[in-house]
Amino acid sequence: MSENVLGKSKVEVKERPTGIVLVKKMVLALQHLIAMFGATVLVPILTGFDTSVALVAAGIGTLLFHMVTKKKVPVFLGSSFAFIPVILTVKEMYHGDLSYVQGGIIVSGLIYVIMSFVIGKVGVSKIEKFLPPQVVGPMIIVIGLNLVPTAYEMAKNNLLVAAITLSIALIITFKGTGFSKQLSILTGVVVGYLVSLKLGIVDVDIIKDAPLVSVPHFTLPKFDIGAIAIIAPVVVAVFMEHIGDITTNGQVVGKNFIDDPGLNKTLLGDGLATLFAGFIGGPANTTYGENTGVLAITKNYDPSILRLAAVFAICLGFISKIGGFLRSIPVPVMGGISLMLFSMISLIGVKTIKNNKIDFNIKNICVMASILILGLGSSYIEKQFGISIGIPITNTVKISGLSFAAIVGVLLNMKLN
Protein backbone atom coordinates (compact mmCIF):
# COMPACT_ATOMS: atom_id res chain seq x y z
CA MET A 1 0.00 0.00 0.00
CA SER A 2 2.84 2.37 0.80
CA GLU A 3 4.25 1.75 -2.67
CA ASN A 4 0.88 2.68 -4.20
CA VAL A 5 0.77 5.86 -2.15
CA LEU A 6 4.29 6.72 -3.15
CA GLY A 7 3.52 5.92 -6.77
CA LYS A 8 0.44 8.09 -6.66
CA SER A 9 2.29 10.96 -5.10
CA LYS A 10 4.95 10.71 -7.78
CA VAL A 11 2.31 10.95 -10.51
CA GLU A 12 0.73 13.95 -8.81
CA VAL A 13 4.06 15.73 -8.46
CA LYS A 14 4.73 15.13 -12.17
CA GLU A 15 1.32 16.09 -13.52
CA ARG A 16 0.46 19.15 -11.48
CA PRO A 17 3.38 21.34 -12.67
CA THR A 18 2.68 20.24 -16.27
CA GLY A 19 -0.96 21.33 -15.95
CA ILE A 20 0.00 24.66 -14.40
CA VAL A 21 2.56 25.32 -17.14
CA LEU A 22 -0.04 24.56 -19.82
CA VAL A 23 -2.58 26.95 -18.26
CA LYS A 24 0.08 29.67 -18.02
CA LYS A 25 1.01 29.13 -21.65
CA MET A 26 -2.62 29.37 -22.73
CA VAL A 27 -3.12 32.64 -20.86
CA LEU A 28 0.09 34.12 -22.32
CA ALA A 29 -0.96 32.92 -25.79
CA LEU A 30 -4.29 34.70 -25.31
CA GLN A 31 -2.39 37.95 -24.72
CA HIS A 32 -0.56 37.49 -28.02
CA LEU A 33 -3.87 36.73 -29.72
CA ILE A 34 -5.42 39.95 -28.41
CA ALA A 35 -2.34 41.97 -29.42
CA MET A 36 -2.44 40.79 -33.04
CA PHE A 37 -6.21 40.54 -33.48
CA GLY A 38 -7.07 44.18 -34.19
CA ALA A 39 -4.53 44.70 -36.97
CA THR A 40 -5.03 41.24 -38.49
CA VAL A 41 -8.79 41.73 -38.97
CA LEU A 42 -8.50 45.43 -39.85
CA VAL A 43 -6.65 44.72 -43.13
CA PRO A 44 -9.39 42.43 -44.52
CA ILE A 45 -12.06 44.87 -43.30
CA LEU A 46 -10.39 47.70 -45.24
CA THR A 47 -9.72 45.64 -48.38
CA GLY A 48 -12.74 43.32 -48.59
CA PHE A 49 -11.11 39.99 -47.71
CA ASP A 50 -12.93 37.60 -45.36
CA THR A 51 -11.78 38.25 -41.75
CA SER A 52 -12.11 34.57 -40.80
CA VAL A 53 -9.90 33.53 -43.73
CA ALA A 54 -7.34 36.16 -42.64
CA LEU A 55 -7.24 34.63 -39.14
CA VAL A 56 -6.79 31.12 -40.50
CA ALA A 57 -4.07 32.37 -42.89
CA ALA A 58 -2.29 34.19 -40.05
CA GLY A 59 -2.41 31.13 -37.79
CA ILE A 60 -1.22 28.59 -40.36
CA GLY A 61 1.29 31.12 -41.74
CA THR A 62 2.77 31.52 -38.26
CA LEU A 63 3.07 27.74 -37.85
CA LEU A 64 4.77 27.47 -41.27
CA PHE A 65 7.21 30.21 -40.24
CA HIS A 66 8.07 28.41 -36.99
CA MET A 67 8.55 25.12 -38.83
CA VAL A 68 10.99 26.69 -41.33
CA THR A 69 12.93 28.62 -38.64
CA LYS A 70 13.45 25.49 -36.48
CA LYS A 71 10.96 26.79 -33.87
CA LYS A 72 13.57 29.29 -32.65
CA VAL A 73 12.05 32.70 -33.44
CA PRO A 74 9.15 33.89 -31.21
CA VAL A 75 7.12 35.82 -33.78
CA PHE A 76 3.51 35.96 -34.93
CA LEU A 77 2.58 36.65 -38.56
CA GLY A 78 -0.53 38.67 -39.33
CA SER A 79 -2.08 40.68 -42.16
CA SER A 80 0.36 43.14 -43.79
CA PHE A 81 -0.61 46.82 -44.02
CA ALA A 82 2.05 47.46 -46.69
CA PHE A 83 -0.10 45.74 -49.34
CA ILE A 84 -3.31 47.75 -48.68
CA PRO A 85 -2.80 50.47 -51.36
CA VAL A 86 -1.99 47.98 -54.15
CA ILE A 87 -4.80 45.63 -53.09
CA LEU A 88 -7.31 48.46 -53.40
CA THR A 89 -5.85 49.48 -56.78
CA VAL A 90 -6.12 45.96 -58.22
CA LYS A 91 -9.55 45.47 -56.66
CA GLU A 92 -10.82 48.55 -58.50
CA MET A 93 -9.12 47.50 -61.77
CA TYR A 94 -10.88 44.13 -61.74
CA HIS A 95 -14.27 45.42 -60.56
CA GLY A 96 -14.00 44.09 -57.02
CA ASP A 97 -12.68 40.63 -57.94
CA LEU A 98 -10.11 39.91 -55.19
CA SER A 99 -9.04 36.61 -56.74
CA TYR A 100 -6.67 38.59 -59.01
CA VAL A 101 -5.22 40.18 -55.87
CA GLN A 102 -4.62 36.66 -54.56
CA GLY A 103 -2.58 35.87 -57.69
CA GLY A 104 -0.39 38.92 -57.07
CA ILE A 105 0.06 37.96 -53.41
CA ILE A 106 1.14 34.44 -54.40
CA VAL A 107 3.80 35.83 -56.77
CA SER A 108 4.96 38.16 -53.97
CA GLY A 109 5.37 35.14 -51.72
CA LEU A 110 7.34 33.35 -54.45
CA ILE A 111 9.68 36.36 -54.76
CA TYR A 112 10.28 36.15 -51.00
CA VAL A 113 11.11 32.45 -51.36
CA ILE A 114 13.54 33.15 -54.23
CA MET A 115 15.20 35.95 -52.22
CA SER A 116 15.64 33.55 -49.30
CA PHE A 117 17.47 31.04 -51.52
CA VAL A 118 19.71 33.79 -52.93
CA ILE A 119 20.63 35.02 -49.45
CA GLY A 120 21.25 31.42 -48.36
CA LYS A 121 23.65 31.03 -51.30
CA VAL A 122 25.42 34.38 -50.82
CA GLY A 123 25.68 33.96 -47.04
CA VAL A 124 23.91 35.73 -44.19
CA SER A 125 27.22 37.13 -42.89
CA LYS A 126 27.58 39.28 -46.00
CA ILE A 127 24.13 40.75 -45.39
CA GLU A 128 24.76 41.18 -41.67
CA LYS A 129 27.79 43.44 -42.10
CA PHE A 130 25.53 46.07 -43.66
CA LEU A 131 23.47 46.24 -40.45
CA PRO A 132 25.68 47.70 -37.67
CA PRO A 133 24.06 49.13 -34.47
CA GLN A 134 24.06 52.71 -35.80
CA VAL A 135 21.76 51.48 -38.59
CA VAL A 136 19.71 48.91 -36.67
CA GLY A 137 19.01 51.08 -33.59
CA PRO A 138 17.37 53.98 -35.48
CA MET A 139 15.46 51.49 -37.68
CA ILE A 140 13.88 49.96 -34.58
CA ILE A 141 13.02 53.41 -33.20
CA VAL A 142 11.33 54.32 -36.48
CA ILE A 143 9.34 51.05 -36.53
CA GLY A 144 7.89 51.83 -33.10
CA LEU A 145 7.30 55.56 -33.52
CA ASN A 146 5.67 55.12 -36.94
CA LEU A 147 3.05 52.93 -35.27
CA VAL A 148 2.36 55.28 -32.34
CA PRO A 149 0.08 57.66 -34.37
CA THR A 150 -2.04 54.64 -35.37
CA ALA A 151 -2.40 53.72 -31.71
CA TYR A 152 -3.33 57.32 -30.82
CA GLU A 153 -5.98 57.42 -33.56
CA MET A 154 -7.51 54.35 -31.94
CA ALA A 155 -7.21 55.75 -28.42
CA LYS A 156 -8.67 59.20 -29.11
CA ASN A 157 -12.14 57.74 -29.74
CA ASN A 158 -12.41 57.61 -25.94
CA LEU A 159 -9.33 58.90 -24.18
CA LEU A 160 -10.69 58.02 -20.73
CA VAL A 161 -11.05 54.30 -21.57
CA ALA A 162 -7.68 54.27 -23.34
CA ALA A 163 -6.00 55.99 -20.37
CA ILE A 164 -7.49 53.53 -17.86
CA THR A 165 -6.45 50.55 -20.00
CA LEU A 166 -2.92 51.91 -20.44
CA SER A 167 -2.56 52.86 -16.77
CA ILE A 168 -3.58 49.43 -15.48
CA ALA A 169 -1.18 47.71 -17.88
CA LEU A 170 1.70 50.03 -16.91
CA ILE A 171 1.07 49.69 -13.17
CA ILE A 172 1.15 45.90 -13.37
CA THR A 173 4.22 45.97 -15.65
CA PHE A 174 6.24 48.09 -13.22
CA LYS A 175 4.73 47.09 -9.87
CA GLY A 176 3.57 43.52 -10.47
CA THR A 177 5.49 40.43 -9.43
CA GLY A 178 5.76 36.86 -10.68
CA PHE A 179 3.30 35.55 -13.23
CA SER A 180 0.87 38.44 -12.64
CA LYS A 181 3.47 40.79 -14.14
CA GLN A 182 3.37 38.79 -17.38
CA LEU A 183 -0.41 39.32 -17.58
CA SER A 184 -0.24 43.13 -17.65
CA ILE A 185 -1.64 43.38 -21.21
CA LEU A 186 -4.48 40.93 -20.65
CA THR A 187 -5.40 42.55 -17.33
CA GLY A 188 -5.39 46.02 -18.90
CA VAL A 189 -7.67 44.84 -21.72
CA VAL A 190 -10.08 43.12 -19.29
CA VAL A 191 -10.34 46.24 -17.09
CA GLY A 192 -10.74 48.47 -20.17
CA TYR A 193 -13.48 46.16 -21.49
CA LEU A 194 -15.38 46.22 -18.17
CA VAL A 195 -15.17 50.03 -18.02
CA SER A 196 -16.41 50.18 -21.62
CA LEU A 197 -19.35 47.92 -20.72
CA LYS A 198 -20.21 50.26 -17.86
CA LEU A 199 -20.07 53.26 -20.22
CA GLY A 200 -22.21 51.45 -22.80
CA ILE A 201 -19.69 51.62 -25.66
CA VAL A 202 -19.38 47.85 -26.23
CA ASP A 203 -21.31 46.64 -29.27
CA VAL A 204 -22.73 43.41 -27.78
CA ASP A 205 -24.78 42.80 -30.95
CA ILE A 206 -21.56 41.62 -32.64
CA ILE A 207 -21.46 38.72 -30.18
CA LYS A 208 -25.20 38.01 -30.37
CA ASP A 209 -25.33 38.02 -34.18
CA ALA A 210 -22.27 35.81 -34.67
CA PRO A 211 -23.05 32.10 -35.28
CA LEU A 212 -21.36 29.60 -32.99
CA VAL A 213 -19.44 27.87 -35.78
CA SER A 214 -19.01 28.75 -39.46
CA VAL A 215 -16.67 27.81 -42.32
CA PRO A 216 -14.56 30.71 -43.64
CA HIS A 217 -15.16 31.79 -47.24
CA PHE A 218 -12.06 30.31 -48.90
CA THR A 219 -11.48 31.34 -52.55
CA LEU A 220 -9.09 30.27 -55.31
CA PRO A 221 -6.66 32.71 -57.00
CA LYS A 222 -6.63 34.03 -60.56
CA PHE A 223 -3.51 35.25 -62.31
CA ASP A 224 -3.09 38.30 -64.53
CA ILE A 225 0.14 40.07 -65.45
CA GLY A 226 -1.41 43.49 -64.74
CA ALA A 227 -2.32 42.62 -61.16
CA ILE A 228 1.04 40.95 -60.58
CA ALA A 229 2.94 43.98 -61.93
CA ILE A 230 1.17 46.23 -59.41
CA ILE A 231 1.36 44.00 -56.33
CA ALA A 232 4.69 42.14 -56.62
CA PRO A 233 7.00 45.21 -56.39
CA VAL A 234 5.79 45.83 -52.83
CA VAL A 235 8.11 42.99 -51.81
CA VAL A 236 11.08 45.31 -52.36
CA ALA A 237 9.59 47.78 -49.90
CA VAL A 238 8.72 45.22 -47.19
CA PHE A 239 12.10 43.43 -47.40
CA MET A 240 13.76 46.07 -45.23
CA GLU A 241 10.72 46.05 -42.96
CA HIS A 242 11.23 42.30 -42.50
CA ILE A 243 14.89 42.80 -41.58
CA GLY A 244 13.87 45.49 -39.09
CA ASP A 245 11.22 43.28 -37.48
CA ILE A 246 13.48 40.24 -37.15
CA THR A 247 16.33 42.37 -35.82
CA THR A 248 14.00 44.02 -33.29
CA ASN A 249 12.71 40.63 -32.19
CA GLY A 250 16.28 39.42 -31.72
CA GLN A 251 17.22 42.50 -29.69
CA VAL A 252 14.26 41.86 -27.37
CA VAL A 253 15.07 38.18 -26.89
CA GLY A 254 18.83 38.71 -26.74
CA LYS A 255 19.63 36.50 -29.73
CA ASN A 256 20.82 37.12 -33.28
CA PHE A 257 18.07 35.62 -35.43
CA ILE A 258 19.60 37.15 -38.58
CA ASP A 259 22.49 34.72 -38.01
CA ASP A 260 20.61 31.76 -36.45
CA PRO A 261 18.36 30.38 -37.85
CA GLY A 262 19.32 32.92 -40.54
CA LEU A 263 17.73 35.71 -42.54
CA ASN A 264 17.23 33.26 -45.41
CA LYS A 265 15.10 31.05 -43.13
CA THR A 266 12.98 33.92 -41.77
CA LEU A 267 12.41 35.23 -45.30
CA LEU A 268 11.43 31.74 -46.44
CA GLY A 269 8.95 31.49 -43.57
CA ASP A 270 7.48 34.89 -44.44
CA GLY A 271 7.24 33.92 -48.11
CA LEU A 272 5.53 30.59 -47.44
CA ALA A 273 3.03 32.29 -45.10
CA THR A 274 2.19 34.85 -47.80
CA LEU A 275 1.97 32.12 -50.44
CA PHE A 276 -0.49 30.15 -48.33
CA ALA A 277 -2.60 33.24 -47.61
CA GLY A 278 -2.83 33.98 -51.33
CA PHE A 279 -3.98 30.44 -52.13
CA ILE A 280 -6.88 30.41 -49.63
CA GLY A 281 -8.07 34.03 -50.08
CA GLY A 282 -6.33 36.01 -47.34
CA PRO A 283 -4.13 39.15 -47.35
CA ALA A 284 -0.33 38.89 -47.39
CA ASN A 285 1.27 38.08 -44.04
CA THR A 286 4.15 39.75 -42.21
CA THR A 287 5.90 39.55 -38.83
CA TYR A 288 4.07 41.60 -36.20
CA GLY A 289 5.65 44.29 -34.03
CA GLU A 290 2.64 44.12 -31.70
CA ASN A 291 3.68 40.65 -30.54
CA THR A 292 7.32 41.71 -30.21
CA GLY A 293 6.02 44.41 -27.87
CA VAL A 294 4.29 41.71 -25.81
CA LEU A 295 7.59 39.83 -25.57
CA ALA A 296 9.37 42.96 -24.36
CA ILE A 297 6.78 43.54 -21.64
CA THR A 298 6.27 39.95 -20.39
CA LYS A 299 9.95 38.90 -20.70
CA ASN A 300 8.67 35.47 -21.73
CA TYR A 301 10.30 34.50 -25.03
CA ASP A 302 9.03 30.92 -25.39
CA PRO A 303 8.24 30.41 -29.13
CA SER A 304 5.74 27.65 -28.29
CA ILE A 305 3.45 30.31 -26.79
CA LEU A 306 3.31 32.03 -30.18
CA ARG A 307 2.50 28.71 -31.83
CA LEU A 308 -0.31 28.19 -29.34
CA ALA A 309 -1.61 31.68 -30.21
CA ALA A 310 -1.51 30.63 -33.87
CA VAL A 311 -3.68 27.58 -33.08
CA PHE A 312 -6.12 29.88 -31.26
CA ALA A 313 -6.24 32.15 -34.34
CA ILE A 314 -7.09 29.18 -36.59
CA CYS A 315 -9.86 28.14 -34.20
CA LEU A 316 -11.20 31.70 -34.21
CA GLY A 317 -11.57 31.46 -37.97
CA PHE A 318 -14.15 28.71 -37.42
CA ILE A 319 -15.63 29.64 -34.00
CA SER A 320 -17.44 32.84 -34.92
CA LYS A 321 -18.87 33.50 -31.45
CA ILE A 322 -15.43 33.94 -29.87
CA GLY A 323 -14.30 35.99 -32.85
CA GLY A 324 -17.37 38.16 -32.34
CA PHE A 325 -16.38 38.69 -28.70
CA LEU A 326 -12.86 39.79 -29.67
CA ARG A 327 -14.26 42.10 -32.37
CA SER A 328 -16.45 43.67 -29.70
CA ILE A 329 -13.41 44.92 -27.77
CA PRO A 330 -13.72 48.71 -28.15
CA VAL A 331 -11.14 50.45 -30.33
CA PRO A 332 -9.98 52.79 -27.47
CA VAL A 333 -9.09 49.74 -25.35
CA MET A 334 -6.84 48.40 -28.11
CA GLY A 335 -5.51 51.92 -28.67
CA GLY A 336 -4.41 52.23 -25.04
CA ILE A 337 -2.63 48.87 -25.11
CA SER A 338 -1.08 49.58 -28.53
CA LEU A 339 0.45 52.83 -27.23
CA MET A 340 2.31 50.72 -24.69
CA LEU A 341 3.39 48.03 -27.15
CA PHE A 342 4.66 50.42 -29.83
CA SER A 343 6.47 52.69 -27.35
CA MET A 344 8.23 49.63 -25.97
CA ILE A 345 9.54 48.81 -29.47
CA SER A 346 11.05 52.31 -29.80
CA LEU A 347 12.72 51.97 -26.40
CA ILE A 348 14.37 48.77 -27.64
CA GLY A 349 15.94 50.82 -30.44
CA VAL A 350 17.30 53.32 -27.92
CA LYS A 351 18.71 50.44 -25.83
CA THR A 352 20.36 48.98 -28.94
CA ILE A 353 22.26 52.22 -29.49
CA LYS A 354 23.15 52.51 -25.80
CA ASN A 355 24.17 48.88 -25.17
CA ASN A 356 26.44 48.75 -28.21
CA LYS A 357 28.27 51.87 -27.01
CA ILE A 358 28.11 53.53 -30.42
CA ASP A 359 30.68 56.27 -30.95
CA PHE A 360 28.74 59.52 -31.46
CA ASN A 361 31.13 60.91 -34.09
CA ILE A 362 29.89 63.01 -37.00
CA LYS A 363 29.71 60.00 -39.35
CA ASN A 364 27.49 57.90 -37.09
CA ILE A 365 25.34 60.90 -36.19
CA CYS A 366 24.73 61.54 -39.91
CA VAL A 367 23.72 57.90 -40.45
CA MET A 368 21.36 57.82 -37.48
CA ALA A 369 19.87 61.24 -38.19
CA SER A 370 19.19 60.38 -41.85
CA ILE A 371 17.27 57.22 -40.85
CA LEU A 372 15.25 59.04 -38.18
CA ILE A 373 14.44 62.08 -40.34
CA LEU A 374 13.52 60.11 -43.46
CA GLY A 375 11.75 57.37 -41.54
CA LEU A 376 9.65 59.69 -39.38
CA GLY A 377 9.43 62.94 -41.29
CA SER A 378 9.21 62.07 -44.99
CA SER A 379 5.41 62.42 -45.16
CA TYR A 380 5.60 65.79 -43.34
CA ILE A 381 8.33 67.02 -45.72
CA GLU A 382 6.26 65.94 -48.72
CA LYS A 383 3.18 67.80 -47.45
CA GLN A 384 4.99 70.96 -46.42
CA PHE A 385 7.47 71.34 -49.26
CA GLY A 386 5.94 69.27 -52.06
CA ILE A 387 9.09 67.14 -52.34
CA SER A 388 8.54 63.50 -53.25
CA ILE A 389 10.71 61.30 -51.03
CA GLY A 390 11.20 57.68 -52.02
CA ILE A 391 12.05 55.35 -54.88
CA PRO A 392 9.25 54.89 -57.46
CA ILE A 393 8.62 51.26 -58.46
CA THR A 394 5.37 51.60 -60.40
CA ASN A 395 2.92 54.44 -61.01
CA THR A 396 1.15 53.58 -57.75
CA VAL A 397 3.94 52.12 -55.60
CA LYS A 398 7.17 53.59 -54.24
CA ILE A 399 9.66 52.64 -51.56
CA SER A 400 9.18 55.22 -48.80
CA GLY A 401 9.07 55.62 -45.04
CA LEU A 402 11.04 53.04 -43.06
CA SER A 403 12.10 51.02 -46.12
CA PHE A 404 13.55 54.06 -47.91
CA ALA A 405 15.15 55.36 -44.69
CA ALA A 406 16.78 51.97 -44.08
CA ILE A 407 18.19 51.80 -47.63
CA VAL A 408 19.60 55.34 -47.32
CA GLY A 409 21.03 54.51 -43.89
CA VAL A 410 22.75 51.34 -45.10
CA LEU A 411 24.23 53.04 -48.17
CA LEU A 412 25.33 56.14 -46.21
CA ASN A 413 26.97 54.00 -43.54
CA MET A 414 28.84 52.05 -46.23
CA LYS A 415 30.11 55.31 -47.69
CA LEU A 416 31.08 57.01 -44.41
CA ASN A 417 32.29 53.99 -42.43
SVG drawing of the C-alpha trace seen along z (x, -y; Angstrom):
<svg xmlns="http://www.w3.org/2000/svg" viewBox="-28 -74 63 76">
<polyline fill="none" stroke="black" stroke-width="0.4" points="0.0,0.0 2.8,-2.4 4.2,-1.7 0.9,-2.7 0.8,-5.9 4.3,-6.7 3.5,-5.9 0.4,-8.1 2.3,-11.0 5.0,-10.7 2.3,-11.0 0.7,-14.0 4.1,-15.7 4.7,-15.1 1.3,-16.1 0.5,-19.2 3.4,-21.3 2.7,-20.2 -1.0,-21.3 0.0,-24.7 2.6,-25.3 0.0,-24.6 -2.6,-26.9 0.1,-29.7 1.0,-29.1 -2.6,-29.4 -3.1,-32.6 0.1,-34.1 -1.0,-32.9 -4.3,-34.7 -2.4,-38.0 -0.6,-37.5 -3.9,-36.7 -5.4,-39.9 -2.3,-42.0 -2.4,-40.8 -6.2,-40.5 -7.1,-44.2 -4.5,-44.7 -5.0,-41.2 -8.8,-41.7 -8.5,-45.4 -6.7,-44.7 -9.4,-42.4 -12.1,-44.9 -10.4,-47.7 -9.7,-45.6 -12.7,-43.3 -11.1,-40.0 -12.9,-37.6 -11.8,-38.2 -12.1,-34.6 -9.9,-33.5 -7.3,-36.2 -7.2,-34.6 -6.8,-31.1 -4.1,-32.4 -2.3,-34.2 -2.4,-31.1 -1.2,-28.6 1.3,-31.1 2.8,-31.5 3.1,-27.7 4.8,-27.5 7.2,-30.2 8.1,-28.4 8.6,-25.1 11.0,-26.7 12.9,-28.6 13.5,-25.5 11.0,-26.8 13.6,-29.3 12.0,-32.7 9.1,-33.9 7.1,-35.8 3.5,-36.0 2.6,-36.7 -0.5,-38.7 -2.1,-40.7 0.4,-43.1 -0.6,-46.8 2.1,-47.5 -0.1,-45.7 -3.3,-47.7 -2.8,-50.5 -2.0,-48.0 -4.8,-45.6 -7.3,-48.5 -5.9,-49.5 -6.1,-46.0 -9.6,-45.5 -10.8,-48.5 -9.1,-47.5 -10.9,-44.1 -14.3,-45.4 -14.0,-44.1 -12.7,-40.6 -10.1,-39.9 -9.0,-36.6 -6.7,-38.6 -5.2,-40.2 -4.6,-36.7 -2.6,-35.9 -0.4,-38.9 0.1,-38.0 1.1,-34.4 3.8,-35.8 5.0,-38.2 5.4,-35.1 7.3,-33.4 9.7,-36.4 10.3,-36.2 11.1,-32.4 13.5,-33.2 15.2,-35.9 15.6,-33.5 17.5,-31.0 19.7,-33.8 20.6,-35.0 21.3,-31.4 23.6,-31.0 25.4,-34.4 25.7,-34.0 23.9,-35.7 27.2,-37.1 27.6,-39.3 24.1,-40.7 24.8,-41.2 27.8,-43.4 25.5,-46.1 23.5,-46.2 25.7,-47.7 24.1,-49.1 24.1,-52.7 21.8,-51.5 19.7,-48.9 19.0,-51.1 17.4,-54.0 15.5,-51.5 13.9,-50.0 13.0,-53.4 11.3,-54.3 9.3,-51.1 7.9,-51.8 7.3,-55.6 5.7,-55.1 3.1,-52.9 2.4,-55.3 0.1,-57.7 -2.0,-54.6 -2.4,-53.7 -3.3,-57.3 -6.0,-57.4 -7.5,-54.3 -7.2,-55.8 -8.7,-59.2 -12.1,-57.7 -12.4,-57.6 -9.3,-58.9 -10.7,-58.0 -11.1,-54.3 -7.7,-54.3 -6.0,-56.0 -7.5,-53.5 -6.4,-50.5 -2.9,-51.9 -2.6,-52.9 -3.6,-49.4 -1.2,-47.7 1.7,-50.0 1.1,-49.7 1.1,-45.9 4.2,-46.0 6.2,-48.1 4.7,-47.1 3.6,-43.5 5.5,-40.4 5.8,-36.9 3.3,-35.6 0.9,-38.4 3.5,-40.8 3.4,-38.8 -0.4,-39.3 -0.2,-43.1 -1.6,-43.4 -4.5,-40.9 -5.4,-42.6 -5.4,-46.0 -7.7,-44.8 -10.1,-43.1 -10.3,-46.2 -10.7,-48.5 -13.5,-46.2 -15.4,-46.2 -15.2,-50.0 -16.4,-50.2 -19.3,-47.9 -20.2,-50.3 -20.1,-53.3 -22.2,-51.4 -19.7,-51.6 -19.4,-47.9 -21.3,-46.6 -22.7,-43.4 -24.8,-42.8 -21.6,-41.6 -21.5,-38.7 -25.2,-38.0 -25.3,-38.0 -22.3,-35.8 -23.0,-32.1 -21.4,-29.6 -19.4,-27.9 -19.0,-28.8 -16.7,-27.8 -14.6,-30.7 -15.2,-31.8 -12.1,-30.3 -11.5,-31.3 -9.1,-30.3 -6.7,-32.7 -6.6,-34.0 -3.5,-35.2 -3.1,-38.3 0.1,-40.1 -1.4,-43.5 -2.3,-42.6 1.0,-40.9 2.9,-44.0 1.2,-46.2 1.4,-44.0 4.7,-42.1 7.0,-45.2 5.8,-45.8 8.1,-43.0 11.1,-45.3 9.6,-47.8 8.7,-45.2 12.1,-43.4 13.8,-46.1 10.7,-46.0 11.2,-42.3 14.9,-42.8 13.9,-45.5 11.2,-43.3 13.5,-40.2 16.3,-42.4 14.0,-44.0 12.7,-40.6 16.3,-39.4 17.2,-42.5 14.3,-41.9 15.1,-38.2 18.8,-38.7 19.6,-36.5 20.8,-37.1 18.1,-35.6 19.6,-37.1 22.5,-34.7 20.6,-31.8 18.4,-30.4 19.3,-32.9 17.7,-35.7 17.2,-33.3 15.1,-31.0 13.0,-33.9 12.4,-35.2 11.4,-31.7 8.9,-31.5 7.5,-34.9 7.2,-33.9 5.5,-30.6 3.0,-32.3 2.2,-34.9 2.0,-32.1 -0.5,-30.2 -2.6,-33.2 -2.8,-34.0 -4.0,-30.4 -6.9,-30.4 -8.1,-34.0 -6.3,-36.0 -4.1,-39.1 -0.3,-38.9 1.3,-38.1 4.1,-39.7 5.9,-39.5 4.1,-41.6 5.6,-44.3 2.6,-44.1 3.7,-40.7 7.3,-41.7 6.0,-44.4 4.3,-41.7 7.6,-39.8 9.4,-43.0 6.8,-43.5 6.3,-40.0 9.9,-38.9 8.7,-35.5 10.3,-34.5 9.0,-30.9 8.2,-30.4 5.7,-27.6 3.5,-30.3 3.3,-32.0 2.5,-28.7 -0.3,-28.2 -1.6,-31.7 -1.5,-30.6 -3.7,-27.6 -6.1,-29.9 -6.2,-32.1 -7.1,-29.2 -9.9,-28.1 -11.2,-31.7 -11.6,-31.5 -14.2,-28.7 -15.6,-29.6 -17.4,-32.8 -18.9,-33.5 -15.4,-33.9 -14.3,-36.0 -17.4,-38.2 -16.4,-38.7 -12.9,-39.8 -14.3,-42.1 -16.5,-43.7 -13.4,-44.9 -13.7,-48.7 -11.1,-50.5 -10.0,-52.8 -9.1,-49.7 -6.8,-48.4 -5.5,-51.9 -4.4,-52.2 -2.6,-48.9 -1.1,-49.6 0.5,-52.8 2.3,-50.7 3.4,-48.0 4.7,-50.4 6.5,-52.7 8.2,-49.6 9.5,-48.8 11.0,-52.3 12.7,-52.0 14.4,-48.8 15.9,-50.8 17.3,-53.3 18.7,-50.4 20.4,-49.0 22.3,-52.2 23.1,-52.5 24.2,-48.9 26.4,-48.7 28.3,-51.9 28.1,-53.5 30.7,-56.3 28.7,-59.5 31.1,-60.9 29.9,-63.0 29.7,-60.0 27.5,-57.9 25.3,-60.9 24.7,-61.5 23.7,-57.9 21.4,-57.8 19.9,-61.2 19.2,-60.4 17.3,-57.2 15.2,-59.0 14.4,-62.1 13.5,-60.1 11.8,-57.4 9.6,-59.7 9.4,-62.9 9.2,-62.1 5.4,-62.4 5.6,-65.8 8.3,-67.0 6.3,-65.9 3.2,-67.8 5.0,-71.0 7.5,-71.3 5.9,-69.3 9.1,-67.1 8.5,-63.5 10.7,-61.3 11.2,-57.7 12.1,-55.4 9.3,-54.9 8.6,-51.3 5.4,-51.6 2.9,-54.4 1.2,-53.6 3.9,-52.1 7.2,-53.6 9.7,-52.6 9.2,-55.2 9.1,-55.6 11.0,-53.0 12.1,-51.0 13.6,-54.1 15.1,-55.4 16.8,-52.0 18.2,-51.8 19.6,-55.3 21.0,-54.5 22.7,-51.3 24.2,-53.0 25.3,-56.1 27.0,-54.0 28.8,-52.0 30.1,-55.3 31.1,-57.0 32.3,-54.0"/>
</svg>
